[in-house]
Amino acid sequence: MTVVNRPQPRHAATPPCTSASTTPEKMLAGAPALIIGLSALIALMVFRTLHQPEDHALRWRVPLDLEIYRMGGQALLRGENLYDKAYIFDLPFTYPPFAGVLFTSFAYLTDNAFIILWQIGMLAALAAIIALVFRERGFKLTPLTLLVCALLSCASIGNEAVHGTLFFGQINIFLMLLVALDILPARWRLPGIGIGIAAGLKLTPAYMGLVLLFQKRWWAAVISVLTFFATVIIGFAFVPDARHFWEHAMFDSSRVGSSENTGSKSVLSVMQRTFGLEGGTVWILSVIVIFVFTCLALRTAMLRNNRSMAFALTGISSCLVSPFSWYHHFVWLVPLSMVLFIAVNEWAADRFGASFNGTLAGLSSLAAIVCFHIPFVSYPVWRAMSSRGIDELSQTTPWLGTIWTTLCLLFIVGYAIFGFTPRGNGVRSTSSRPKGIGLAEEGSAAAE
């Protein structure tokens, strides 16, 4: 069946399509080729990771930060304070009190159960986020598409942010899933609860409420705030020194790390390392500029009904404007890369048609995502191009240490500017995508 989309007049608004009966579901082009290609890529990454001398995320042990989470929970079970001690080396507990309450459940897990539930669960959560992006972009989640999502999740370990999250046992991907459940689905989405809980566990996700405002989901924004305050109340109820966090610890970014550490990719840290600027007016102005461009990027995303892009770019922006952001906080690069993956897959399917059963489209999208992740590749996979390798070179060539942060800024600025072009402001041409691969305007997504 060939679906014909009539072009709308230039002055007419095109309402987002939310009905499964009126919106065609798209099919991923070249899924078999993608499965083979991704499997080969994963095998190569695993081989390189296991055959390099440095520590890596695939080792079977309780990661450092995950052990601190558990020790914080154990301290609460013993009736001790949460924030007055170092747990491993000189590392304190840096999360809000609600996180400590949640982490008390970790005290009852054996090491093996802990590793399986957390690390495997993290990859499953990332696969779920990728599937939500595919669904939001209007794709039917067939068994083959779901398998591609799972393989993309595993392949994402080649990204330094994901590798670092697994290496340290960080909570970032689980938080991203909570936010995704608020933003990405067309139906059956959380009404702001996910963002509220995520902010209660780690303050930065509160920034994602900006997306709710641009979606004009006012009640969801209110519910996210109320949910966050509920987590604060729970923290005060069960954490003896909760007040210390809210009055002192949350304002001390040195508890998280030193900006001299090249692993911090926030704008403030890069400014301090590269230009010797210690915050102040210049940093505040920089944050304002980034925030404005983020709002403009959200405008573009709303015009194009691209919730996935809004989700990814706002997450990246939250890392940039934060006073301190470790490289592994930038897991938002994964959903951004999925938007690129899908766009190239659709473009190649239109260009190459059904030739080779969509294989060229599948391989094109795989090549695009590999190229996207090269500047963010993990050190076990390609040390010379990794953040660690580049940071070592930046000791003599300081500007190299700004590449990660600069690229993230360019993603936001570029998409913001794109919204002021004829193609980016919602004026689209029709497509002639062949039958069997699927056709849908960017502004339409199947109901969920």
N, C-alpha and C positions, 0 to 999 in steps of 0.2 A: 504494500500500500504506500503510495506516494503522498506525502503531506505537503500541502502548499500553504505557505504563510503569506497573507496579503500585506504588503507594506502599509504602514500607518502614515497618514498625512504628517507633515513635519511639525504642525502645530498641535497635533493630538497627543495626549498622554497615553502611553501603553501600560495598562494595569498589569501587575504581575499575575501570571496564570497559576492558579492553585488547584485546578481540578484535573484529576487523572483522566477524566473522560474527554477533555479538550486539549490536553498536552501530551504529545507523543513522548514515549520513553526512549532514550537513546541507548544504543548498544556500543560497548567498547570495541573499537576496531583493532584487529590483530591480537586478540587475547592469547591465542596459542603461542604466537611468536614472543609475546611479552612474558609469558610463563617460562619459556625456555631461556630467554635472554636474562630475566631477573634471577632465575635459578643459577645460571652460569656466573652472573655477577656476584651473587651471595657466596657461592663456592670460592670464588677468587678472593673475596674480602676475608672470609673465614681463614683461608689458607695463609694469607699475608699476615693476618692478625696473630694466628697461633705460632707463626714462624718468625717472630721478631722478639728481641730480648726484653723490651720494656713491658711493664704491667699494662693490662688491658681489661676491657669490660667482660670478656668471655671467660675469665677465670672464675672458678667456683668458690666463692667466699662471700661473706656478708660485707657489702661495701661500707666504706667509712661513714658517710653521712647517714646511711640506713641504720648503722649500729648506734649512732648518736640519737636518732629518733627513738630507738628501742630503749636506750639508757635513760633518756628523758622520761619516757613513760614509766619505767621502773622506779625512777626517783619519785614520781608522783604517787605511785602505789605504796611507797614507803612513807608517804606523808612529808617528803622533803620539798624544799624550794626548787624551782625549775631553772632560775636564771642566775644563781649565785656561784656557779662552779663551771669548770672546764671538764668535759667528759672524755675526750681523747686528745692527747697532746694539749694544746691550749685552746681547743675549739669549744665554744659554749653552745647552748641551745638558742637558736636565733628566730624561731618561729613564734607566732602568737600563742597565747595560752590554750586556745581551742585545739590547736594541733597537738599539744602535749596530752590533752585529755584523750584525743583519738588514738595517739600512739601507745597508750597504756595497754591496748589490746595486743601489741606486738610482744609484750613480755611473756606471753603464754606460748609462743611459737618456737619450735626448734630451729636451729640454723638452716637445715635443709628445707624445711617447710617455708621458712621466711624467704629464702632465696627464690624458691619456685614461685610462691605467691606474688612476690614483688617484681622480680625481673621478667618472668613470663607474663605476668599480669600487665606489666608496662608495655610490652610489645603487643599484647592483645588490645590494650587501650589505644595504642597508636594506630593499629589496624582499624579499630572502630572509628577513630577520627577520620582516617582516610576514606572509609566507606561512607561516612556522613558527608564528606566533601563530594564524592562521586554522586551521591543521591541528591545533594543540593544542586549540583550541576545538571540534574535531569537524567542521570543514567540509571538504568535498571540493574539492580544488584543480583545478577545471575550467579550461579555457582562459580563460573569462570571468573567473573568480575570480582567476586569476594576472594577468590584465590589470589588474584592479582593484588588486591588490597593487602592481603596477608604477606605476600612476597615483598611488596613495596615497604611494608613496615619493617620487615627483617633487613631489607637492603638499606634502610635509613640509618642503620648502625654505622654505615660509612660516613654519615654526617657527624662532625665533631660535637655538635650540641647533643645529639641523641647518644652518641658513644659516651660522652661525659656524664650524661644523666644516668646511664646504666652503670658506668664505672664507679660513680660515687653513690649510687642508689638514691638519686634525688626524686622529688615528688612532682617535678614539672609536668610530665606527660599526663599524670592523673588529674592535675589541676586543669590542664588544657582540655581534657575530655569533659570535665564538669562545665567549663565555659562553652564548649561546643554543643552540649545538649541544650543550652539556653539559646544559642544563636542559629545553628545550622538547620535543624529540621523545619519543614514547613508546617507540619502538624506534630502533635505529641511532644512538643518541646517543653522544657522546664520553664516556668514563668519567672525567671530571674533567680531561682533558688540556687542553681549551679554556680553562678557568679558570686552570690552571697557566701556560699560555703567555701568556695575557692579563696575568696578574700579573707575569710576567717582562718584559713589554714596558712596562707602566705599573702601578705597585704597587696602585692602588686596586681593580682587579677582584678582588684576593684576598678582598675583603669578600664577594663573591658565593658563596664557599664556604659561607656561612651557609645558603643554600638547599639545598645538598647535605645538610647536617646535618638540616634539617627534613624532607627527603625520606627520611631514614634510609638514604642511600646512602653507607655508611661507607667502602667501598673506593674509591668515586669521590672522596671527600674526601681519602683517603690518597694516591691517585694524583695529585690536583691539587697537593698539597704536594710530592710527589716530582718532579713535572714542573717546578714552580717552582724547586726546588733544582737541577735539571738546567740550567735557564736561567742560574742564578747561576754554576754551574761553567763553562758555555760563555763567559759574560762574563769571568770571571777568566782563561780560556785565551787570549782574543783581544784584550782591552782592557787596555792598559798600566796605566791608573790606575783600574781597577775598584774597588780597595780604597778609594780616595778617595770614591767614590759611597756605598758601604755604611757608611763610618765618618763621613762629614761631609755630603756634598751632599744625601742623601736626607732629612736632618733640617732642611734650610734651606729653608723654604717661600718665602722672599723670592726665591729663584732662579726660582720660578714666576711670581710677581707680588706686588704690594702689595695688602694688604687695603683700602687707601684707594681702590683702583680699584673703581668701582661694578659692573664686570663680574664681580667675584667674588660668587657667590651662596651660599657656604657659611655655615653658622650662625655660625661664628667671625667671618668677615668682616663679616657684617651686625651682629653684636653690637659689633664694634669701631667701625664707622662710625656706628651709630645711638645707642649708649649709652656709647661710649668705653671699653668693657671689653676688656682685653688678655689674654683667655684666662683661665687659672688655674682656680680651683675652680668658678666659675659655668659656664664652658665645659665642663669635664669632666662636671659634673652634667647639663648639657644633652645632651651626647653619650650619656650613660647613659640618659636618658629617651627619646631618639630610638631608641636601640638596643632598649630594652624594647618600645616601640610597634611597631618593625619586627618583632620576634619575635612579637608578638601578631598583627600583620598577616599574617605567614607562617603562623601557626596558622590564621587564617581561610582563607587560600588553600589550605592542606592539607586542611581540612575540606571545602572546596568543590571540591577537586581542580582548582584553577585555577593551573596552573604559570605561565601568562603573567602573572598578577597578581603572583605571588611574584617572578618575574623582574624585572618593571618596578619594583615598589615597593622591592625591595632595592637595585636600581641607583640609584634616586633617593636612598635613604638613604645610600648610600656617598658620594654627592656632598655631602650635607648635613653629615655628620660629619667629612669631610676638613677639615684646617686651611685649605685653599684650593681652591676649585672655580670655575673659569671657567664662565660661562653655557653655553658650548658643550659642557661636560661632561655636561649634563643631556639628552643624546639619549635617555635612558630614558623621557622623556615620550612618545615616539612609540609604543612598544609599549603603554604605559598607555592612550594614546588609542585604540589599536586594540581593546583590551578593551572600552572604552566603545562604540566603533563597532559591534562585533559584538553587544554586549548590546542596544543600541537597535535594531539590525537585526532581531534575534530577537523583541524585544518588539513592535515595530511590525508584524512579519509575523503574530504571534499576534493583535494587535488589529485590524488592517485586513484580515487574510486575504489572499486572492488578488486582491483588487480592484485594478484597473489593473495587473494582472500583477506585483504586488509593487512598483510604482513608489513608492507612498507610504512603504513600508518603507525603500527605498533612499534616498529623499530625506530621510527622518527621520534616518537614521544619518549622512548627509552633513552635515545641519544640526548634529547633536550634536557631531561632530568639529570643525567650524568653530568652534562656540562654545567648545569645550574649549581650542582653541589661541589664542583671542583674547588672553588674558593673556600668552602667550608668542610673540606674532606678531613676525616679523622686521621690522626698521626699513625696508627698501625697500618692503615691502608696505603697512605702516600705521605710520608713524613715531610718531604721537601716542600710540598704544597700545603701542608696542614698549617693550622694556626700556630702550633708549637714550632714548626720549622721556620715559618715566617717571623715569628716573634724573636727567634734567635738571631735572624738577620737584622731585625729592627734595632738591635743594640748599636749597630754601625750605620744603619739607614732607617732613621726613626719613622719616616712616612709609611714604610711597609706595615708597621704595626697598626695603621689606621684602616687597612683595606676592609676588614670584616665590618667595622662600624660604618664606613663610608658606603659600602654596597647596600647595607640595610637602609641607610638614609636615602639612597638613590631609588630603591624600590618604592618607598613611600612618596617621594617627590615626583618620580616619573609617573606613577599612577594618578597622582593628584593633577598633574598637568594634562595627562591623557584625557581627563574628564572635560577639558575645555576644547577638545578637538571635535570635529563633526562626528567621527566614528565613536568617540568615547563618551559623548553626552547623551547617548540613547538613540541616535539616528542610525539605523542599521539597514543594510541591504539584505535581500533574501539570499538563500543558499540553495545549491542544487545537489546536496549530498545524496549519493546513490542509495537506493532502497537496500535494506539489509544492514546498513551501518547506522542509520538513525539520523533524524533531523530535529532540531529544536533551536529556537532563537535563544540567545544568551539570557534574555530576560525571563525565560520560562523555565520552570522546574516542576517535575511531577510531584503531585501531592504525596505526603508520607503518612 
